[in-house]
Amino acid sequence: MIAAPPSTTLPRRCQKKEQAMKTVLQRAIALCSIAIAGTAAAQPEASSTWRPMTFHDFRQPLTSDVLQSVIWPDVIASANAYAENELKLPLNGRNALVTALSSTYQLGDRTVIISTALVRGCDSGANSSGAEIEPSICPLRIVVMKDGKVVSSKTESGCYVDHADKDLPAKNRADSSYTQFDPKSGTIAFRTIVGGKAIAFCQRTYAIN
């Protein structure tokens, strides 16, 4: 007679021990997954992400707007004075035409804002009727804020390109400036696309401090 193969069923005591080990392993995996997810959520924004800058029109005064009240109040005041005193234009409680582009990033408990504004002092290049659209070289400001207060602020120069004007040629209606934040190096890269092409002289990298 051929003997039956040994049973593969573990004794009950061993089964309980094996089940307990599986439970411990499952809990460890779950805790590890939670820790990894938490670490990923706490990571700063990826430095490889290019973000289109947001367009702003300051003609409607807003005291709650950080760009108007903290970053560009002097520019707005100068534009208002020029419109009223030099051009004799009544503003009737509104601001003169000042537009800006901005990007905002979080760095821990600090807020980093990079913005460029189109003002009278910008170098706007060729402006004849037959000229191609070119970006203007305008003041660019980088402000770091914490708890609603300015920690650091500096003014550089950067490219401004208008993409909000319906009268622009069709190929220029998608023009935009982009920023890319690298929290590790504390820098913001800047580039501008005009007519579907990157403008070499607009490509710059700024330290936030």
C-alpha positions as a Markdown table, in Angstrom:
| # | Residue | x | y | z |
|---|---|---|---|---|
| 1 | Met | 0.0 | 0.0 | 0.0 |
| 2 | Ile | 1.3 | 3.4 | -0.9 |
| 3 | Ala | 1.3 | 5.7 | 2.0 |
| 4 | Ala | -0.7 | 8.9 | 1.8 |
| 5 | Pro | 1.3 | 12.1 | 1.4 |
| 6 | Pro | 1.8 | 14.1 | 4.6 |
| 7 | Ser | -0.9 | 16.7 | 5.2 |
| 8 | Thr | -0.1 | 20.2 | 4.2 |
| 9 | Thr | -2.4 | 21.6 | 6.8 |
| 10 | Leu | -0.5 | 23.3 | 9.6 |
| 11 | Pro | -1.4 | 22.6 | 13.2 |
| 12 | Arg | -3.9 | 25.1 | 14.7 |
| 13 | Arg | -1.2 | 26.7 | 16.9 |
| 14 | Cys | 1.0 | 27.3 | 13.9 |
| 15 | Gln | -1.9 | 28.6 | 11.9 |
| 16 | Lys | -2.6 | 31.2 | 14.6 |
| 17 | Lys | 1.0 | 32.2 | 14.7 |
| 18 | Glu | 1.2 | 32.6 | 10.9 |
| 19 | Gln | -2.0 | 34.7 | 10.9 |
| 20 | Ala | -0.6 | 37.0 | 13.6 |
| 21 | Met | 2.6 | 37.5 | 11.6 |
| 22 | Lys | 0.5 | 38.3 | 8.5 |
| 23 | Thr | -1.5 | 40.9 | 10.5 |
| 24 | Val | 1.7 | 42.6 | 11.8 |
| 25 | Leu | 3.1 | 42.7 | 8.3 |
| 26 | Gln | -0.1 | 44.2 | 6.9 |
| 27 | Arg | -0.1 | 46.9 | 9.6 |
| 28 | Ala | 3.5 | 47.7 | 8.9 |
| 29 | Ile | 2.9 | 48.0 | 5.1 |
| 30 | Ala | -0.1 | 50.3 | 5.8 |
| 31 | Leu | 1.8 | 52.5 | 8.2 |
| 32 | Cys | 4.7 | 52.7 | 5.7 |
| 33 | Ser | 2.2 | 53.7 | 2.9 |
| 34 | Ile | 0.7 | 56.5 | 5.1 |
| 35 | Ala | 4.2 | 57.8 | 5.9 |
| 36 | Ile | 5.2 | 57.9 | 2.3 |
| 37 | Ala | 1.9 | 59.6 | 1.3 |
| 38 | Gly | 2.5 | 62.2 | 4.1 |
| 39 | Thr | 6.0 | 62.9 | 2.9 |
| 40 | Ala | 4.9 | 63.3 | -0.7 |
| 41 | Ala | 2.2 | 65.8 | 0.4 |
| 42 | Ala | 4.7 | 67.8 | 2.4 |
| 43 | Gln | 7.1 | 68.1 | -0.6 |
| 44 | Pro | 7.3 | 71.6 | -2.2 |
| 45 | Glu | 6.0 | 72.0 | -5.7 |
| 46 | Ala | 8.1 | 70.1 | -8.4 |
| 47 | Ser | 10.7 | 72.4 | -9.9 |
| 48 | Ser | 10.1 | 70.9 | -13.3 |
| 49 | Thr | 6.6 | 72.5 | -13.6 |
| 50 | Trp | 6.4 | 75.6 | -15.8 |
| 51 | Arg | 3.4 | 77.8 | -14.8 |
| 52 | Pro | 1.8 | 80.5 | -17.0 |
| 53 | Met | 1.7 | 83.8 | -15.2 |
| 54 | Thr | -1.7 | 85.3 | -14.2 |
| 55 | Phe | -2.8 | 88.6 | -15.9 |
| 56 | His | -4.0 | 91.5 | -13.7 |
| 57 | Asp | -5.7 | 94.8 | -14.5 |
| 58 | Phe | -5.4 | 97.3 | -11.6 |
| 59 | Arg | -8.0 | 99.8 | -12.8 |
| 60 | Gln | -10.5 | 98.6 | -10.2 |
| 61 | Pro | -8.9 | 99.5 | -6.8 |
| 62 | Leu | -8.8 | 96.7 | -4.3 |
| 63 | Thr | -7.2 | 97.1 | -0.9 |
| 64 | Ser | -7.3 | 93.4 | -0.4 |
| 65 | Asp | -5.2 | 92.8 | -3.5 |
| 66 | Val | -1.6 | 92.1 | -2.4 |
| 67 | Leu | -0.3 | 93.1 | -5.8 |
| 68 | Gln | -2.0 | 96.6 | -5.5 |
| 69 | Ser | -1.4 | 97.2 | -1.8 |
| 70 | Val | 2.1 | 95.7 | -1.2 |
| 71 | Ile | 3.9 | 95.0 | -4.5 |
| 72 | Trp | 2.9 | 97.8 | -6.9 |
| 73 | Pro | 1.4 | 100.7 | -4.9 |
| 74 | Asp | 4.1 | 103.2 | -6.0 |
| 75 | Val | 3.7 | 102.3 | -9.7 |
| 76 | Ile | -0.1 | 102.7 | -9.4 |
| 77 | Ala | 0.2 | 106.0 | -7.6 |
| 78 | Ser | 2.7 | 107.3 | -10.2 |
| 79 | Ala | 0.4 | 106.2 | -13.1 |
| 80 | Asn | -2.6 | 107.9 | -11.4 |
| 81 | Ala | -0.7 | 111.1 | -10.9 |
| 82 | Tyr | 0.5 | 111.2 | -14.5 |
| 83 | Ala | -3.0 | 110.5 | -15.8 |
| 84 | Glu | -4.6 | 113.3 | -13.7 |
| 85 | Asn | -1.8 | 115.9 | -13.7 |
| 86 | Glu | -0.2 | 115.5 | -17.1 |
| 87 | Leu | -3.0 | 114.0 | -19.3 |
| 88 | Lys | -5.8 | 115.7 | -17.4 |
| 89 | Leu | -7.9 | 112.5 | -17.3 |
| 90 | Pro | -10.4 | 112.2 | -14.6 |
| 91 | Leu | -10.1 | 108.8 | -12.9 |
| 92 | Asn | -13.3 | 109.1 | -10.8 |
| 93 | Gly | -12.1 | 106.8 | -8.1 |
| 94 | Arg | -10.5 | 104.3 | -10.4 |
| 95 | Asn | -6.8 | 103.7 | -11.1 |
| 96 | Ala | -5.0 | 104.5 | -14.4 |
| 97 | Leu | -4.3 | 101.6 | -16.7 |
| 98 | Val | -1.6 | 99.5 | -15.1 |
| 99 | Thr | -1.5 | 95.7 | -15.9 |
| 100 | Ala | 0.8 | 93.0 | -14.4 |
| 101 | Leu | 1.6 | 89.4 | -14.6 |
| 102 | Ser | 2.3 | 87.3 | -11.5 |
| 103 | Ser | 3.0 | 83.8 | -10.1 |
| 104 | Thr | 2.6 | 82.8 | -6.4 |
| 105 | Tyr | 4.4 | 79.9 | -4.7 |
| 106 | Gln | 4.4 | 78.5 | -1.2 |
| 107 | Leu | 7.7 | 77.7 | 0.5 |
| 108 | Gly | 6.9 | 76.3 | 3.9 |
| 109 | Asp | 5.2 | 79.1 | 5.9 |
| 110 | Arg | 6.2 | 81.7 | 3.4 |
| 111 | Thr | 4.5 | 83.0 | 0.3 |
| 112 | Val | 6.7 | 83.9 | -2.7 |
| 113 | Ile | 5.3 | 86.3 | -5.3 |
| 114 | Ile | 7.0 | 87.1 | -8.6 |
| 115 | Ser | 5.4 | 89.9 | -10.7 |
| 116 | Thr | 6.2 | 92.1 | -13.6 |
| 117 | Ala | 4.1 | 95.3 | -14.5 |
| 118 | Leu | 3.7 | 97.2 | -17.7 |
| 119 | Val | 4.5 | 100.8 | -16.9 |
| 120 | Arg | 5.5 | 104.0 | -18.8 |
| 121 | Gly | 9.2 | 103.3 | -18.1 |
| 122 | Cys | 9.2 | 99.9 | -19.8 |
| 123 | Asp | 11.4 | 99.4 | -22.8 |
| 124 | Ser | 8.8 | 98.3 | -25.3 |
| 125 | Gly | 11.0 | 98.0 | -28.4 |
| 126 | Ala | 9.6 | 98.6 | -31.9 |
| 127 | Asn | 6.0 | 99.9 | -32.0 |
| 128 | Ser | 5.4 | 100.7 | -35.7 |
| 129 | Ser | 2.3 | 99.3 | -37.4 |
| 130 | Gly | 4.4 | 96.8 | -39.4 |
| 131 | Ala | 6.6 | 95.6 | -36.5 |
| 132 | Glu | 6.3 | 92.2 | -35.0 |
| 133 | Ile | 5.0 | 91.9 | -31.4 |
| 134 | Glu | 7.9 | 92.0 | -29.0 |
| 135 | Pro | 8.0 | 91.6 | -25.2 |
| 136 | Ser | 8.6 | 94.7 | -23.1 |
| 137 | Ile | 11.4 | 94.9 | -20.6 |
| 138 | Cys | 9.7 | 96.0 | -17.4 |
| 139 | Pro | 10.3 | 96.2 | -13.6 |
| 140 | Leu | 10.0 | 92.7 | -12.0 |
| 141 | Arg | 9.5 | 92.3 | -8.3 |
| 142 | Ile | 10.0 | 89.3 | -6.0 |
| 143 | Val | 8.4 | 89.6 | -2.6 |
| 144 | Val | 8.5 | 87.0 | 0.2 |
| 145 | Met | 5.8 | 87.2 | 2.8 |
| 146 | Lys | 5.1 | 85.5 | 6.1 |
| 147 | Asp | 2.0 | 86.0 | 8.2 |
| 148 | Gly | 0.9 | 88.8 | 5.9 |
| 149 | Lys | 4.1 | 90.8 | 6.4 |
| 150 | Val | 6.9 | 91.3 | 3.9 |
| 151 | Val | 10.1 | 89.4 | 4.8 |
| 152 | Ser | 12.1 | 90.4 | 1.7 |
| 153 | Ser | 11.6 | 92.4 | -1.5 |
| 154 | Lys | 13.7 | 93.2 | -4.5 |
| 155 | Thr | 13.2 | 94.7 | -7.9 |
| 156 | Glu | 14.8 | 93.3 | -11.0 |
| 157 | Ser | 13.9 | 93.5 | -14.7 |
| 158 | Gly | 12.0 | 91.0 | -16.8 |
| 159 | Cys | 9.8 | 90.5 | -19.8 |
| 160 | Tyr | 6.2 | 91.5 | -20.0 |
| 161 | Val | 4.0 | 90.2 | -22.8 |
| 162 | Asp | 0.3 | 91.0 | -23.2 |
| 163 | His | -2.0 | 88.1 | -24.0 |
| 164 | Ala | -5.3 | 89.6 | -22.9 |
| 165 | Asp | -5.9 | 92.0 | -25.9 |
| 166 | Lys | -8.4 | 90.7 | -28.4 |
| 167 | Asp | -7.0 | 93.1 | -31.0 |
| 168 | Leu | -3.7 | 91.2 | -31.0 |
| 169 | Pro | -2.8 | 89.2 | -34.1 |
| 170 | Ala | -4.2 | 85.6 | -33.9 |
| 171 | Lys | -0.7 | 84.2 | -33.5 |
| 172 | Asn | 0.0 | 86.3 | -30.4 |
| 173 | Arg | -3.2 | 85.6 | -28.5 |
| 174 | Ala | -1.5 | 82.7 | -26.8 |
| 175 | Asp | 1.6 | 84.7 | -25.9 |
| 176 | Ser | 2.6 | 84.2 | -22.2 |
| 177 | Ser | 5.3 | 84.4 | -19.7 |
| 178 | Tyr | 6.0 | 81.4 | -17.5 |
| 179 | Thr | 7.8 | 80.8 | -14.2 |
| 180 | Gln | 9.3 | 77.7 | -12.7 |
| 181 | Phe | 10.1 | 77.5 | -8.9 |
| 182 | Asp | 12.9 | 75.5 | -7.5 |
| 183 | Pro | 12.5 | 75.4 | -3.7 |
| 184 | Lys | 15.8 | 73.6 | -3.1 |
| 185 | Ser | 17.9 | 76.3 | -4.7 |
| 186 | Gly | 15.5 | 79.1 | -3.8 |
| 187 | Thr | 15.3 | 80.3 | -7.4 |
| 188 | Ile | 12.6 | 81.1 | -9.9 |
| 189 | Ala | 13.2 | 80.6 | -13.6 |
| 190 | Phe | 11.4 | 82.8 | -16.1 |
| 191 | Arg | 10.7 | 82.5 | -19.8 |
| 192 | Thr | 8.4 | 84.2 | -22.4 |
| 193 | Ile | 6.8 | 82.7 | -25.5 |
| 194 | Val | 5.8 | 85.1 | -28.3 |
| 195 | Gly | 4.2 | 83.9 | -31.5 |
| 196 | Gly | 4.9 | 80.3 | -30.4 |
| 197 | Lys | 8.7 | 81.0 | -30.0 |
| 198 | Ala | 10.7 | 81.3 | -26.8 |
| 199 | Ile | 12.5 | 84.7 | -26.5 |
| 200 | Ala | 16.1 | 84.1 | -25.7 |
| 201 | Phe | 16.7 | 87.4 | -23.9 |
| 202 | Cys | 13.7 | 86.8 | -21.6 |
| 203 | Gln | 15.1 | 83.6 | -20.1 |
| 204 | Arg | 16.4 | 84.4 | -16.7 |
| 205 | Thr | 16.7 | 82.8 | -13.2 |
| 206 | Tyr | 16.1 | 84.9 | -10.1 |
| 207 | Ala | 17.1 | 84.2 | -6.5 |
| 208 | Ile | 14.1 | 84.8 | -4.2 |
| 209 | Asn | 16.4 | 86.4 | -1.5 |
